[in-house]
Every structure is written in structure tokens, then in C-alpha cells.
Amino acid sequence: MRQFSHSRLRPISTFDRRIKARHLAPCLKITIRRPGLLHLFCRKLSAKCIDINRYGIGIECKEGLKAGDRVILDFAGKYICQSNIRAIVSNARVINGINRYGLVFSYFLSSKNYSRKEDNALSRIESLYNRTTNSFK
């Protein structure tokens, strides 16, 4: 069933569901791991970042993930080295043979999972890419 925006009576797009706009971050390197004991049996996955904000991230990855999967992300980039950020895959699509995923950071989903340390780290990453995105406009 399609969801509609009540104020404009048009289908809700992915952008409309986001709390805050995402910023392009193609040079951000991401490593994906499984939480718990699963990480002992699964190898780390590399992913390409499409865009990011402090609440979620869009990625492209060759490996298969599915909606609802819990993952742990490590970020590496210019001025950035952040590990152990927990996320949940919110949607998965294949576009032109490329797996694209939308992830929501776990600290944002419930007050029980909130971590000021993660919030501050992701805010810092977001601000770095916000400046980068704005400098190209």
C-alpha cells in the first residue's frame, strides 16, 4: 500500500521520510560487521557511502543485506576514524544491479539505545560533509 503525504496528496518519497537532509559523502569508507557472535563467522564487508546525516546513512554494498538486519559500522575518511556505530537496515533495493541500502543508526531509534558519544561523533561527521557539500554549490 502506498503512503501519501496528507498536505500535498502525493506519494511520500524517501526524502520526505527523512528528518533531516542527507549530505553526499562518496569518499567516506565504511566497513560493516555483524553484531554478537556472528562477527566471528562472517567476514567484514566494505561499502561505499552515498549520503549521510546524524540519523542514518545510504550505502552501496556488493554483499546481500536485508531490511531488519543489525550491523556495526566503522567509518574512515579525511579527519574521520569512528568505530562501533550500531545501525539497522531500514530498506534494501537493487538499482541497475547495485545493492543499495538505507540504514538508521540505532542510538536514534530508542532512548534505551541513546549514546551521547555516538550522537556527537555522527554530528561531527555530518558537519564535515555538510561543509563539503555546501562548498560545491
VMD Tcl script that draws the C-alpha trace (Angstrom):
set ca {
  {0.00 0.00 0.00}
  {1.37 3.40 -0.95}
  {1.70 6.08 1.68}
  {0.58 9.60 0.84}
  {1.50 12.95 2.24}
  {-1.73 14.47 3.57}
  {-0.76 18.07 2.89}
  {0.08 17.59 -0.78}
  {-1.71 14.35 -1.68}
  {1.26 12.85 -3.46}
  {3.25 9.70 -2.69}
  {5.73 10.07 0.15}
  {9.23 9.84 -1.25}
  {12.29 8.61 0.60}
  {13.38 12.21 1.09}
  {10.06 13.12 2.75}
  {10.51 10.35 5.33}
  {13.85 11.72 6.46}
  {14.01 14.02 9.44}
  {16.97 15.89 8.03}
  {18.54 16.11 4.58}
  {21.49 13.83 3.92}
  {24.84 15.09 2.67}
  {26.84 13.46 -0.13}
  {29.84 11.56 1.22}
  {31.36 9.46 -1.59}
  {34.87 9.47 -0.08}
  {33.75 8.08 3.30}
  {34.90 4.46 3.64}
  {32.67 2.07 5.55}
  {33.31 -1.37 6.98}
  {30.28 -3.44 8.01}
  {30.36 -6.13 10.69}
  {27.68 -8.32 12.25}
  {26.97 -7.86 15.98}
  {27.40 -10.58 18.61}
  {29.00 -13.92 17.87}
  {28.04 -13.73 14.20}
  {31.04 -11.49 13.51}
  {33.35 -14.40 14.34}
  {31.95 -16.42 11.44}
  {31.31 -13.64 8.92}
  {33.90 -11.53 7.21}
  {33.88 -7.76 7.25}
  {32.12 -6.13 4.32}
  {33.25 -3.00 2.52}
  {30.66 -0.47 1.45}
  {30.55 2.79 -0.45}
  {28.79 5.69 1.23}
  {26.20 7.52 -0.85}
  {25.00 10.05 1.71}
  {24.85 10.58 5.48}
  {23.29 12.58 8.26}
  {23.34 12.10 12.03}
  {20.30 9.79 11.92}
  {21.09 7.50 9.00}
  {23.20 6.63 6.01}
  {22.74 5.44 2.44}
  {25.25 2.87 1.19}
  {26.08 0.63 -1.75}
  {27.44 -2.82 -0.98}
  {28.11 -5.91 -3.09}
  {27.02 -8.28 -0.34}
  {23.40 -9.03 0.44}
  {21.75 -7.44 3.45}
  {18.05 -7.38 4.14}
  {15.70 -4.99 5.90}
  {15.85 -5.51 9.65}
  {19.48 -6.71 9.73}
  {21.52 -5.25 12.58}
  {25.04 -4.21 11.71}
  {28.03 -2.41 13.21}
  {29.72 0.27 11.11}
  {33.27 1.59 11.13}
  {33.95 4.88 9.33}
  {37.24 6.07 7.85}
  {37.87 9.24 5.90}
  {39.70 12.53 5.97}
  {39.66 13.68 9.63}
  {37.36 10.74 10.46}
  {38.06 7.48 12.27}
  {34.97 6.24 14.09}
  {34.18 2.65 15.08}
  {31.35 0.58 16.53}
  {28.34 2.58 15.35}
  {25.30 0.33 15.51}
  {22.70 0.55 12.75}
  {19.65 -1.26 11.39}
  {18.97 -1.78 7.68}
  {15.69 0.05 7.04}
  {15.37 -0.67 3.32}
  {17.15 -2.57 0.59}
  {16.91 -2.15 -3.17}
  {18.71 -3.32 -6.26}
  {19.12 -0.49 -8.76}
  {20.89 -1.27 -12.05}
  {22.44 -4.36 -10.50}
  {23.81 -2.46 -7.49}
  {22.61 -3.21 -3.94}
  {21.58 -0.01 -2.19}
  {20.67 0.14 1.48}
  {19.23 2.72 3.81}
  {20.42 2.36 7.40}
  {19.17 4.08 10.53}
  {21.57 4.50 13.44}
  {20.38 2.53 16.48}
  {21.01 5.29 19.01}
  {18.29 7.34 17.32}
  {15.58 4.65 17.35}
  {15.02 4.40 21.10}
  {16.01 6.28 24.22}
  {17.35 2.99 25.61}
  {19.99 2.88 22.86}
  {20.87 6.59 23.00}
  {24.57 7.36 23.29}
  {25.81 10.94 23.55}
  {29.21 9.74 22.33}
  {27.72 8.29 19.12}
  {25.47 11.32 18.64}
  {28.42 13.71 18.93}
  {30.60 11.61 16.63}
  {27.91 11.38 13.94}
  {27.13 15.09 14.27}
  {30.80 15.83 13.66}
  {30.86 13.58 10.58}
  {27.65 15.20 9.32}
  {29.06 18.71 9.78}
  {32.24 17.81 7.86}
  {30.23 16.57 4.88}
  {27.73 19.42 5.18}
  {30.61 21.87 4.67}
  {31.94 19.78 1.77}
  {28.52 19.65 0.10}
  {27.93 23.38 0.56}
  {31.35 24.29 -0.85}
  {30.40 22.69 -4.20}
  {27.17 24.69 -4.60}
}
mol new
graphics top color blue
foreach p $ca { graphics top sphere $p radius 0.5 }
foreach p [lrange $ca 0 end-1] q [lrange $ca 1 end] { graphics top cylinder $p $q radius 0.2 }
display resetview
